[in-house]
Amino acid sequence: MYTELRNFLAIPYDELEQINLKAKEQRKNRVALHKIRKNV
């Protein structure tokens, strides 16, 4: 778990912001969960 947290914290803010905006758009468009998981 420590490594996962460390990798998460290593993501630059700009990249994290883009990931969050994409996730928000997917939720807004009601993308199926299995499709979202496939892209992770």
Beta strands, then each sheet from edge to edge (+ up, - down):
end
